[in-house]
Amino acid sequence: MNNKDIAEIRKHFKMDTDLLKIADIYNIYIQQGSSEIYHEESRSFSLLDREQQELFLANFKKVLGGKLDVKLFEVKFQSQAEEQADHTQRLLYEGLQTEDIGEWKAHMQKIALKMVQDKQYEKDMVVTFIRGNSFKTTKRQPDETEIDMRDEVYNTPFILCSMNQTELPKSSLVFDFGEKEFKSSLMTDPVIKLASPIGGFLFPSFTDNAADIHHILYAASKANKPDFQFIENVLNGNEIMTAEEDKAVFEEIVKAVIGDEVNSKTLANVYDEINSMLVVDKEYEDEDESVPTLDAKEVERVLKASGVKDLSTEKVERAFQQVVDDRTYEMKASHIIPSYASKSIKISTKVANISISPQDLRYVKEVNYNGKRCLLIEVEEDTMIEGFKLLPEELLE
């Protein structure tokens, strides 16, 4: 599943669309510090009033918000034993297939209870499950009309889960128009925070417009902060790596190969080489769904192309083994440079911290001036500081 696939299904979570049909909604209320269900409610989504539908649709859209490998993670299910009836993959798959509402509820309830078995939440929580169908139209040909395009669609049944905390309304002063007097607000019912879900997931994952029941799309509460315990114990998923962790691994591997010291030109070349992989991938994204990755062989190629000398396959593989204990480990190129055009490289000094784009790193040099180490930045136009044009000093000798 890629960001394009996620964006496609996410935009369908709106009112009055024929590309998304939600059949059932099942809400479970769990009190803080409890591992039991306090209340449950299941009904047809179409029977909710329009305002409730709009609130839930906006909530589900929030669950699928964020970038892949930053806030959303495609998780592969762990292998399940034949007798493991409570494996989440099995519960979701059978819940998706059954037409019996009672059976669907029972499967979802088991998953909700797994959420509070090992972790008790600090606030009351509402777990919401929906199941429905997502439709995606085929690519439109030049001679096709809008009606022709809708004749053939991809149809994927899905289950989506949202986790939301509740909060008590704050005390407030209100004006009673009937009695024409000011009163204290007496509202004590907890408010479900649908605008800020704390997690959730989508099953199944989608690959090439086809359902992939061996993967699930997990949504974290915060960027680069997945709940690994939730992934393992609730979703029964395998270990994942965030984009942030992948980038850190790449940096450590490069340091293990070339050392901690590097000139700006070499570093700029490294970023240029990785960016070129992403540019080529973008040009052919409709033909090839594979994501460009950096394994030991690619890292060796990138470093050689960037001007690093005295490299060997054994040296790079040894660095992989040292950092991640796996010579076959692969990192996504997009994790190293999430957005080449906007990503900033931080230059840290005791005097100042400077942010500069990767492609401009080649214009930065460390020089010796009057016996002092200085940072030299080559510029092609006037330098502005708080609206003032900086006057040039004497030339360096």
C-alpha atoms as one frame of an Amber mdcrd trajectory, in Angstrom:
protein
   0.000   0.000   0.000   1.368   3.442  -0.873   0.439   7.044  -0.069  -1.540
   7.282  -3.302  -3.707   4.264  -2.380  -4.330   5.673   1.099  -5.247   9.103
  -0.249  -7.663   7.469  -2.687  -9.709   5.645  -0.059  -9.404   8.511   2.432
 -11.075  11.020   0.126 -14.092   8.703  -0.167 -14.996   9.213   3.492 -17.577
  11.886   2.832 -21.332  12.173   2.544 -23.289  11.301  -0.579 -20.645   9.341
  -2.491 -21.212   6.134  -4.430 -17.549   5.076  -4.050 -17.897   4.140  -0.371
 -20.698   2.144   1.225 -20.605   1.602   5.002 -22.941  -1.197   6.092 -22.495
  -1.629   9.852 -21.106   0.400  12.752 -20.297  -1.095  16.153 -19.391   1.158
  19.123 -17.846  -0.159  22.338 -17.474   2.019  25.465 -14.692   1.101  27.913
 -14.203   2.976  31.173 -10.789   4.161  32.316  -8.747   1.628  34.247 -11.115
  -1.141  33.222 -10.560  -4.232  31.117 -14.249  -4.847  30.525 -16.881  -3.474
  28.167 -19.235  -0.992  29.862 -21.606  -0.522  26.925 -21.930  -1.597  23.286
 -24.132  -0.555  20.405 -24.430  -1.993  16.903 -26.588  -0.698  14.099 -26.732
  -0.022  10.384 -24.690   3.060   9.486 -27.536   4.303   7.285 -29.832   4.498
  10.330 -27.654   7.125  12.039 -28.891  10.677  11.606 -27.011  12.775   9.083
 -25.109  14.799  11.682 -23.782  11.641  13.355 -22.756  10.211   9.987 -20.812
  13.380   9.185 -19.024  13.298  12.563 -18.014   9.651  12.154 -16.907  10.093
   8.531 -14.658  12.998   9.531 -13.244  10.818  12.316 -12.496   7.881   9.985
 -10.812  10.280   7.579  -8.575  11.473  10.441  -7.587   7.861  11.220  -6.199
   7.537   7.683  -4.431  10.905   7.796  -0.648  11.193   7.703   2.221   9.776
   5.675   3.088   6.123   5.286   5.858   4.944   7.651   5.497   8.168   9.646
   1.968   7.993  11.074   0.551   5.106   9.033   2.276   1.731   8.890   1.642
  -1.320   6.738   2.063  -4.219   9.167   2.482  -7.855   8.190   0.607 -10.338
  10.348   2.563 -12.881  12.357   2.139 -16.490  11.329  -0.798 -18.048  13.142
  -1.157 -21.525  14.529  -4.153 -23.612  13.475  -5.618 -23.548  16.991  -5.107
 -19.790  17.461  -8.751 -18.744  17.163  -8.175 -15.239  18.580  -5.517 -14.220
  16.049  -6.524 -10.751  14.828  -6.046 -11.626  11.158  -8.510 -14.498  11.524
 -11.013 -12.405  13.516 -10.959  -9.625  10.925 -11.149 -11.955   7.947 -14.064
 -13.939   9.371 -15.755 -10.729  10.513 -15.513  -9.421   6.974 -16.939 -12.583
   5.447 -19.857 -13.311   7.768 -23.368 -12.034   7.108 -24.407 -12.741  10.711
 -24.379  -9.468  12.688 -23.965 -11.331  15.981 -20.870 -13.129  14.695 -19.414
  -9.870  13.323 -19.923  -8.198  16.726 -18.368 -11.133  18.605 -15.206 -11.004
  16.481 -14.813  -7.222  16.858 -15.476  -7.446  20.589 -12.598  -9.906  20.995
 -10.259  -7.432  19.294 -11.479  -4.569  21.514 -10.892  -6.648  24.644  -7.336
  -7.413  23.493  -6.725  -3.640  23.510  -7.318  -3.420  27.268  -5.866  -6.754
  28.382  -2.296  -5.490  28.782  -2.947  -1.748  28.885  -5.489   0.226  30.852
  -6.228   3.679  29.487  -6.204   6.829  31.599  -9.499   8.054  30.166 -12.745
   6.439  29.072 -12.406   5.154  25.523 -14.735   4.409  22.631 -13.670   1.788
  20.094 -15.600   1.994  16.821 -15.635  -0.641  14.081 -17.214  -0.209  10.661
 -17.385  -2.563   7.721 -18.266  -1.678   4.186 -17.075  -1.583   0.601 -14.669
   0.746  -1.133 -14.955   1.216  -4.893 -12.260   2.479  -7.217 -12.928   3.265
 -10.853 -10.641   1.919 -13.539  -8.403   4.250 -15.486 -10.366   6.282 -17.952
  -9.485   5.932 -21.626  -9.579   8.962 -23.959 -12.698   7.731 -25.762 -14.618
   6.791 -22.578 -17.410   8.811 -21.078 -17.945   9.298 -17.320 -20.653   6.624
 -17.433 -18.357   4.159 -19.223 -15.684   4.692 -16.580 -18.117   3.860 -13.777
 -19.196   0.629 -15.508 -16.057  -1.140 -14.292 -14.773  -0.634 -10.750 -12.564
  -2.380  -8.206 -14.641  -3.439  -5.199 -12.888  -4.114  -1.888 -14.712  -5.026
   1.344 -12.962  -3.524   4.400 -13.081  -3.097   8.170 -11.885   0.109   9.782
 -11.337   0.643  13.507 -11.101   3.965  15.312 -10.041   4.537  18.923 -11.179
   7.748  20.621 -10.833   9.028  24.160 -13.535  10.954  25.987 -13.447  14.019
  28.202 -15.889  15.699  30.564 -17.113  19.138  29.465 -15.587  22.055  31.354
 -17.740  24.058  33.754 -19.155  27.144  32.087 -21.595  29.974  32.617 -24.659
  29.970  30.353 -27.576  32.344  29.830 -31.082  30.871  30.152 -33.299  32.715
  27.669 -36.472  31.212  29.181 -35.870  32.426  32.717 -33.642  35.330  31.639
 -30.833  34.603  34.075 -27.267  33.342  34.174 -26.714  29.746  35.307 -23.884
  27.276  35.706 -23.703  24.613  33.027 -24.861  21.247  34.396 -23.640  19.085
  31.483 -21.952  15.967  32.838 -22.060  13.590  29.847 -18.611  12.677  28.500
 -17.729  14.049  25.062 -16.232  11.606  22.547 -13.239  13.296  20.914 -13.983
  12.265  17.327 -11.792  15.063  15.978  -8.620  13.477  17.401  -8.517   9.652
  17.257  -5.694   8.067  19.277  -5.248   5.142  16.894  -6.910   2.653  14.621
  -6.415   0.368  11.639  -7.730  -0.606   8.220  -8.092  -4.219   7.048  -7.190
  -5.477   4.533  -4.296  -3.580   3.006  -4.477  -2.825  -0.734  -1.846  -3.777
  -3.301  -2.379  -3.072  -7.008  -6.104  -2.487  -6.328  -6.358  -5.963  -4.809
  -6.980  -6.884  -1.186  -3.952  -8.123   0.724  -5.265 -10.009   3.772  -1.731
 -10.683   5.038  -1.180  -6.996   5.865  -3.056  -4.402   7.903  -2.718  -0.610
   7.831  -2.062   0.621  11.383  -2.590   4.275  12.386  -0.473   5.678  15.231
  -1.523   8.502  17.510   1.577  10.611  16.776   4.120  10.784  13.958   7.022
   8.326  14.332   5.494   7.077  17.616   3.853   3.706  16.848   2.650   1.626
  19.780   4.807  -1.479  19.339   2.964  -3.319  22.120  -0.342  -2.677  20.334
   1.084  -3.899  17.030   2.396  -7.123  18.552  -0.275  -8.001  21.130  -3.460
  -6.562  19.621  -2.838  -6.748  15.885  -0.540  -9.796  16.111   1.767  -8.022
  13.675   5.478  -8.226  12.956   8.006  -5.586  13.957   8.089  -2.366  11.905
  10.553   0.461  11.304   9.549   4.128  11.148  10.915   6.482   8.494  12.805
   8.281  11.256  14.449   5.052  12.421  15.325   4.047   8.838  17.059   7.390
   8.302  19.019   6.988  11.524  20.091   3.483  10.437  21.327   4.847   7.084
  23.372   7.554   8.801  24.963   5.052  11.184  25.809   2.670   8.324  27.471
   5.470   6.337  29.445   6.520   9.429  30.549   2.915   9.932  31.829   2.846
   6.329  33.483   6.264   5.898  33.824   7.545   9.473  32.346  10.571  11.223
  34.132  13.174   9.060  33.000  14.058   5.544  33.271  17.079   3.249  30.161
  18.933   2.087  30.642  17.993  -1.575  30.608  14.262  -0.855  27.564  14.595
   1.392  25.733  16.641  -1.252  26.552  13.967  -3.840  25.098  11.264  -1.571
  21.792  13.142  -1.320  21.808  13.805  -5.075  22.256  10.105  -5.823  19.400
   9.069  -3.529  17.182  11.821  -4.889  17.800  10.588  -8.444  16.374   7.199
  -7.392  13.182   8.927  -6.252  12.950  11.037  -9.411  13.212   7.947 -11.631
  10.634   6.171  -9.463   8.220   9.094  -9.801   8.578   9.084 -13.600   7.656
   5.405 -13.812   5.269   5.094 -10.848   2.368   4.025 -13.078   4.429   1.213
 -14.598   6.291  -0.051 -11.559   4.754  -0.188  -8.089   8.008  -1.178  -6.386
   9.474   1.295  -3.908  13.167   2.195  -4.418  15.223   0.791  -1.557  18.811
   0.877  -0.387  20.387  -2.463   0.450  24.112  -3.053   0.937  24.712  -3.176
  -2.822  22.857   0.122  -3.421  24.604   1.874  -0.525  27.958   0.813  -2.006
  26.905   2.166  -5.417  25.687   5.482  -3.958  28.886   6.020  -1.974  31.128
   5.180  -4.937  29.151   7.509  -7.211  29.490  10.222  -4.549  33.271  10.075
  -4.631  34.027   7.890  -1.611  37.309   6.020  -2.084  38.598   2.694  -0.779
  35.195   1.009  -0.725  34.555  -2.699  -0.833  31.469  -4.904  -0.711  32.805
  -6.585   2.421  33.233  -3.228   4.182  29.649  -2.152   3.459  28.169  -5.521
   4.425  30.177  -5.430   7.640  28.662  -2.007   8.413  25.135  -3.404   7.894
  25.936  -6.299  10.202  27.353  -3.921  12.801  24.395  -1.486  12.801  21.332
  -3.700  12.230  22.796  -7.201  12.507  21.455  -7.998   9.026  23.486  -7.855
   5.797  20.264  -8.048   3.724  18.479  -5.116   5.429  16.802  -2.609   3.083
  15.880   1.056   3.679  13.364   3.005   1.635  15.012   5.815  -0.312  12.096
   8.103   0.581  12.943   7.637   4.265  16.424   9.039   3.753  15.090  12.102
   1.915  11.332  12.341   2.640  10.955  15.426   0.440  14.108  16.545  -1.355
  12.651  19.908  -2.352  11.619  20.942   1.162  13.788  18.817   3.445  16.374
  20.822   5.371  19.810  19.664   6.433  20.810  21.031   9.822  24.303  22.469
  10.260  25.086  22.730  13.963  27.764  25.018  15.416  28.333  26.577  18.831
  27.528  30.019  17.422  24.473  29.196  15.279  22.310  26.442  13.814  21.705
  26.716  10.068  19.155  24.893   7.913  19.922  24.364   4.240  18.412  22.248
   1.480  20.374  19.108   0.494  21.055  20.318  -3.050  22.664  23.516  -1.719
  24.993  21.697   0.652  27.757  21.841  -1.975  27.950  25.630  -1.467  28.982
  25.194   2.186  32.617  24.767   3.197  34.659  24.888   6.366  37.727  27.137
   5.889  40.594  28.530   7.936  40.626  32.345   8.196  43.210  34.191  10.290
  43.849  30.997  12.223  40.152  30.480  12.990  37.777  27.830  11.673  34.940
  29.475   9.747  31.891  28.328   7.861  31.893  29.643   4.293  28.619  29.752
   2.350  28.803  30.673  -1.321  25.918  32.970  -2.329  24.803  34.287  -5.720
  22.726  37.235  -4.514  22.416  39.732  -1.670  22.303  38.348   1.852  19.353
  39.676   3.857  19.188  39.755   7.683  15.907  40.942   9.207  15.209  43.064
   6.143  18.725  44.558   5.996  21.155  43.887   3.148  24.445  42.611   4.523
  27.508  44.612   3.420  30.421  42.492   2.097  33.547  42.324   4.267  37.138
  42.202   3.044  37.959  39.269   0.793  39.422  36.198   2.436  43.150  35.886
   1.908
